[in-house]
Amino acid sequence: MKSFFNFFKTKLGCFGIFSLVLIVLEDILDDNFFCPCKHYGYNHAICAFYASVPALGCFFGALCFMDLSPETQDEVLDCKSICKLQRVVPSFLCALTWLCLFFLDGRYLACAYSNWESVYAKSDTSWIMHWCKPTGNNTLVLEKQQRTLELMAISQFTGFTLMAVVIVSMAILRCCKPELLGDTTAKKQTPQEGILLLQTQAATKAQTTSL
């Protein structure tokens, strides 16, 4: 159980558990989302809160939860700036994961830019669950419905783009780990290795003196 808990304190485990939490959170918020369908920035404000508050909560939560504390005195000297980077980058990717889910839903961005007189209603088509339906004739309704679909498509394209950024960033962090760590592993030396190195140097010096 202890090793299981310690895994979730690593970068990979922390990123995985927070991603699962975000998926559940997005599903809950999706069921309870209500667009005000108002002018004067109400739509933008509610969508901005939906985007920023969970992202910031996830960022600081992952930042505090992740345990990258050094175990030896040598690691303490090498870990002043490196451990900060190891905390910030995965935490930022967790926040970016929420933005992926936010844009992939599509309705949040469509709500933010529904700047026409409307009411939040269930759609007659299967393409949109709920949307800001304008109070006008059928031509206006059809026009704004098409605009809503365009906004949802733009939002989902943005979400997939952010998802690609997250995947590529995780791959880079995984493949370039020695470079990001500043090759500190090469500097670490066990006591046995130190003694063996001193014995080798002493033997080499003795051979040189005898010659």
C-alpha positions as a Markdown table, in Angstrom:
| # | Residue | x | y | z |
|---|---|---|---|---|
| 1 | Met | 0.0 | 0.0 | 0.0 |
| 2 | Lys | 2.9 | 2.3 | 0.8 |
| 3 | Ser | 4.5 | 1.7 | -2.6 |
| 4 | Phe | 1.1 | 2.3 | -4.3 |
| 5 | Phe | 0.8 | 5.7 | -2.5 |
| 6 | Asn | 4.4 | 6.6 | -3.3 |
| 7 | Phe | 3.8 | 5.9 | -7.0 |
| 8 | Phe | 1.1 | 8.6 | -7.1 |
| 9 | Lys | 3.6 | 11.0 | -5.6 |
| 10 | Thr | 5.8 | 10.6 | -8.7 |
| 11 | Lys | 5.4 | 12.7 | -11.8 |
| 12 | Leu | 3.7 | 10.0 | -13.8 |
| 13 | Gly | 1.4 | 8.9 | -11.0 |
| 14 | Cys | 0.5 | 12.4 | -10.1 |
| 15 | Phe | -0.3 | 13.4 | -13.7 |
| 16 | Gly | -2.4 | 10.2 | -14.1 |
| 17 | Ile | -4.5 | 10.6 | -10.9 |
| 18 | Phe | -5.2 | 14.3 | -11.5 |
| 19 | Ser | -6.1 | 13.5 | -15.1 |
| 20 | Leu | -8.7 | 11.0 | -13.9 |
| 21 | Val | -10.0 | 13.5 | -11.4 |
| 22 | Leu | -10.4 | 16.1 | -14.1 |
| 23 | Ile | -12.3 | 13.7 | -16.4 |
| 24 | Val | -14.8 | 13.0 | -13.5 |
| 25 | Leu | -15.0 | 16.7 | -12.7 |
| 26 | Glu | -15.7 | 17.7 | -16.3 |
| 27 | Asp | -18.4 | 15.1 | -16.5 |
| 28 | Ile | -20.1 | 16.6 | -13.4 |
| 29 | Leu | -19.7 | 20.1 | -14.6 |
| 30 | Asp | -21.0 | 19.2 | -18.0 |
| 31 | Asp | -24.2 | 17.9 | -16.5 |
| 32 | Asn | -24.7 | 21.0 | -14.4 |
| 33 | Phe | -23.6 | 23.6 | -17.0 |
| 34 | Phe | -26.0 | 26.4 | -17.7 |
| 35 | Cys | -25.2 | 29.3 | -20.1 |
| 36 | Pro | -26.8 | 32.6 | -19.0 |
| 37 | Cys | -27.3 | 33.6 | -22.7 |
| 38 | Lys | -26.8 | 37.3 | -21.8 |
| 39 | His | -25.0 | 40.3 | -23.2 |
| 40 | Tyr | -22.6 | 42.5 | -21.2 |
| 41 | Gly | -19.9 | 39.8 | -20.7 |
| 42 | Tyr | -22.0 | 37.3 | -18.6 |
| 43 | Asn | -21.3 | 34.5 | -21.1 |
| 44 | His | -17.6 | 35.3 | -21.2 |
| 45 | Ala | -17.4 | 35.5 | -17.4 |
| 46 | Ile | -19.1 | 32.2 | -16.6 |
| 47 | Cys | -17.0 | 30.4 | -19.3 |
| 48 | Ala | -13.8 | 32.0 | -18.0 |
| 49 | Phe | -14.5 | 30.7 | -14.5 |
| 50 | Tyr | -15.2 | 27.2 | -15.9 |
| 51 | Ala | -11.8 | 27.3 | -17.7 |
| 52 | Ser | -9.6 | 29.0 | -15.1 |
| 53 | Val | -10.7 | 27.8 | -11.6 |
| 54 | Pro | -10.3 | 24.0 | -12.2 |
| 55 | Ala | -7.1 | 24.6 | -14.1 |
| 56 | Leu | -5.6 | 26.6 | -11.3 |
| 57 | Gly | -6.8 | 24.2 | -8.7 |
| 58 | Cys | -5.3 | 21.3 | -10.6 |
| 59 | Phe | -2.0 | 23.2 | -11.1 |
| 60 | Phe | -1.5 | 24.0 | -7.4 |
| 61 | Gly | -2.9 | 20.7 | -6.3 |
| 62 | Ala | -0.4 | 18.8 | -8.4 |
| 63 | Leu | 2.4 | 21.2 | -7.3 |
| 64 | Cys | 1.8 | 20.5 | -3.6 |
| 65 | Phe | 1.0 | 16.8 | -4.0 |
| 66 | Met | 4.1 | 15.8 | -6.0 |
| 67 | Asp | 7.0 | 14.6 | -3.8 |
| 68 | Leu | 10.4 | 15.2 | -5.5 |
| 69 | Ser | 12.4 | 15.9 | -2.3 |
| 70 | Pro | 16.1 | 14.8 | -2.5 |
| 71 | Glu | 17.2 | 11.9 | -0.4 |
| 72 | Thr | 20.9 | 12.6 | -0.1 |
| 73 | Gln | 23.0 | 15.7 | 0.6 |
| 74 | Asp | 24.5 | 15.6 | -2.9 |
| 75 | Glu | 20.9 | 15.6 | -4.3 |
| 76 | Val | 20.1 | 18.6 | -2.2 |
| 77 | Leu | 22.9 | 20.6 | -3.8 |
| 78 | Asp | 21.8 | 19.5 | -7.3 |
| 79 | Cys | 18.1 | 19.9 | -6.8 |
| 80 | Lys | 17.6 | 23.6 | -6.0 |
| 81 | Ser | 16.4 | 24.6 | -9.5 |
| 82 | Ile | 15.9 | 21.2 | -11.1 |
| 83 | Cys | 13.3 | 20.0 | -8.6 |
| 84 | Lys | 11.3 | 23.2 | -9.1 |
| 85 | Leu | 11.3 | 22.5 | -12.9 |
| 86 | Gln | 10.2 | 18.9 | -12.2 |
| 87 | Arg | 7.3 | 20.1 | -10.2 |
| 88 | Val | 6.2 | 23.0 | -12.4 |
| 89 | Val | 6.2 | 21.3 | -15.8 |
| 90 | Pro | 4.0 | 18.3 | -14.9 |
| 91 | Ser | 1.7 | 20.6 | -12.9 |
| 92 | Phe | 1.4 | 22.8 | -15.9 |
| 93 | Leu | 0.5 | 19.8 | -18.1 |
| 94 | Cys | -2.2 | 18.8 | -15.6 |
| 95 | Ala | -3.7 | 22.3 | -15.9 |
| 96 | Leu | -3.4 | 22.0 | -19.7 |
| 97 | Thr | -5.2 | 18.7 | -19.6 |
| 98 | Trp | -8.2 | 20.5 | -18.0 |
| 99 | Leu | -8.2 | 23.0 | -20.9 |
| 100 | Cys | -8.2 | 20.1 | -23.3 |
| 101 | Leu | -11.4 | 18.8 | -21.7 |
| 102 | Phe | -12.8 | 22.3 | -21.6 |
| 103 | Phe | -12.4 | 22.9 | -25.3 |
| 104 | Leu | -13.3 | 19.4 | -26.4 |
| 105 | Asp | -16.8 | 19.8 | -24.8 |
| 106 | Gly | -17.5 | 22.6 | -27.3 |
| 107 | Arg | -20.4 | 24.1 | -25.4 |
| 108 | Tyr | -18.4 | 26.4 | -23.2 |
| 109 | Leu | -16.8 | 28.3 | -26.1 |
| 110 | Ala | -20.1 | 28.3 | -28.0 |
| 111 | Cys | -21.8 | 29.8 | -24.9 |
| 112 | Ala | -19.1 | 32.5 | -24.5 |
| 113 | Tyr | -19.6 | 33.8 | -28.1 |
| 114 | Ser | -23.4 | 33.5 | -28.2 |
| 115 | Asn | -23.8 | 37.3 | -28.1 |
| 116 | Trp | -27.4 | 37.4 | -29.4 |
| 117 | Glu | -30.8 | 37.7 | -27.6 |
| 118 | Ser | -31.6 | 34.2 | -26.7 |
| 119 | Val | -32.8 | 31.6 | -24.2 |
| 120 | Tyr | -30.9 | 28.5 | -23.1 |
| 121 | Ala | -33.0 | 25.7 | -24.5 |
| 122 | Lys | -32.7 | 22.1 | -25.7 |
| 123 | Ser | -32.0 | 21.7 | -29.4 |
| 124 | Asp | -34.4 | 20.0 | -31.8 |
| 125 | Thr | -31.4 | 18.4 | -33.5 |
| 126 | Ser | -29.1 | 15.7 | -32.2 |
| 127 | Trp | -26.0 | 17.8 | -32.9 |
| 128 | Ile | -26.4 | 20.2 | -30.0 |
| 129 | Met | -27.8 | 19.2 | -26.6 |
| 130 | His | -28.5 | 22.7 | -25.3 |
| 131 | Trp | -27.7 | 26.1 | -26.8 |
| 132 | Cys | -28.6 | 29.8 | -26.8 |
| 133 | Lys | -31.7 | 29.7 | -29.0 |
| 134 | Pro | -32.5 | 33.1 | -30.5 |
| 135 | Thr | -35.9 | 34.7 | -30.0 |
| 136 | Gly | -36.7 | 35.3 | -33.6 |
| 137 | Asn | -38.0 | 33.7 | -36.8 |
| 138 | Asn | -36.9 | 30.4 | -38.2 |
| 139 | Thr | -34.3 | 31.9 | -40.5 |
| 140 | Leu | -32.5 | 33.6 | -37.6 |
| 141 | Val | -32.7 | 30.4 | -35.5 |
| 142 | Leu | -31.1 | 28.4 | -38.4 |
| 143 | Glu | -28.4 | 31.0 | -38.8 |
| 144 | Lys | -27.5 | 31.1 | -35.1 |
| 145 | Gln | -27.6 | 27.3 | -34.9 |
| 146 | Gln | -25.1 | 27.1 | -37.7 |
| 147 | Arg | -22.9 | 29.6 | -35.9 |
| 148 | Thr | -23.1 | 27.6 | -32.7 |
| 149 | Leu | -21.9 | 24.5 | -34.6 |
| 150 | Glu | -19.0 | 26.4 | -36.1 |
| 151 | Leu | -18.0 | 27.6 | -32.6 |
| 152 | Met | -18.2 | 24.1 | -31.3 |
| 153 | Ala | -16.0 | 22.8 | -34.1 |
| 154 | Ile | -13.4 | 25.5 | -33.4 |
| 155 | Ser | -13.5 | 24.6 | -29.7 |
| 156 | Gln | -13.0 | 20.9 | -30.4 |
| 157 | Phe | -10.1 | 21.6 | -32.8 |
| 158 | Thr | -8.5 | 23.7 | -30.1 |
| 159 | Gly | -9.0 | 20.9 | -27.6 |
| 160 | Phe | -7.3 | 18.3 | -29.9 |
| 161 | Thr | -4.4 | 20.7 | -30.5 |
| 162 | Leu | -3.9 | 21.1 | -26.8 |
| 163 | Met | -4.1 | 17.4 | -26.3 |
| 164 | Ala | -1.3 | 16.9 | -28.9 |
| 165 | Val | 0.8 | 19.5 | -27.1 |
| 166 | Val | 0.3 | 17.6 | -23.8 |
| 167 | Ile | 1.2 | 14.2 | -25.4 |
| 168 | Val | 4.3 | 15.6 | -27.2 |
| 169 | Ser | 5.4 | 17.4 | -24.0 |
| 170 | Met | 5.1 | 14.2 | -22.0 |
| 171 | Ala | 7.1 | 12.3 | -24.6 |
| 172 | Ile | 9.8 | 15.0 | -24.6 |
| 173 | Leu | 10.0 | 14.9 | -20.8 |
| 174 | Arg | 10.3 | 11.2 | -20.8 |
| 175 | Cys | 12.9 | 10.9 | -23.6 |
| 176 | Cys | 15.0 | 13.9 | -22.5 |
| 177 | Lys | 15.0 | 13.2 | -18.8 |
| 178 | Pro | 18.8 | 13.1 | -18.4 |
| 179 | Glu | 19.2 | 16.4 | -20.1 |
| 180 | Leu | 16.4 | 18.0 | -18.1 |
| 181 | Leu | 18.0 | 16.7 | -14.9 |
| 182 | Gly | 21.2 | 18.3 | -15.9 |
| 183 | Asp | 23.0 | 14.9 | -15.9 |
| 184 | Thr | 23.0 | 15.0 | -12.1 |
| 185 | Thr | 22.9 | 11.2 | -12.0 |
| 186 | Ala | 26.4 | 11.2 | -13.5 |
| 187 | Lys | 27.6 | 13.3 | -10.5 |
| 188 | Lys | 26.3 | 10.9 | -7.9 |
| 189 | Gln | 28.8 | 8.5 | -6.4 |
| 190 | Thr | 28.4 | 5.8 | -3.8 |
| 191 | Pro | 31.0 | 5.4 | -1.0 |
| 192 | Gln | 32.1 | 2.1 | -2.5 |
| 193 | Glu | 32.7 | 3.8 | -5.9 |
| 194 | Gly | 34.7 | 6.6 | -4.2 |
| 195 | Ile | 36.9 | 4.1 | -2.3 |
| 196 | Leu | 37.5 | 2.1 | -5.5 |
| 197 | Leu | 38.4 | 5.3 | -7.4 |
| 198 | Leu | 40.9 | 6.4 | -4.7 |
| 199 | Gln | 42.5 | 2.9 | -4.8 |
| 200 | Thr | 42.8 | 3.1 | -8.5 |
| 201 | Gln | 44.4 | 6.5 | -8.4 |
| 202 | Ala | 46.8 | 5.4 | -5.7 |
| 203 | Ala | 47.8 | 2.3 | -7.7 |
| 204 | Thr | 48.3 | 4.5 | -10.8 |
| 205 | Lys | 50.4 | 7.0 | -8.9 |
| 206 | Ala | 52.6 | 4.1 | -7.4 |
| 207 | Gln | 53.2 | 2.7 | -10.9 |
| 208 | Thr | 54.2 | 6.1 | -12.2 |
| 209 | Thr | 56.6 | 6.6 | -9.2 |
| 210 | Ser | 58.3 | 3.2 | -9.7 |
| 211 | Leu | 58.9 | 4.0 | -13.4 |
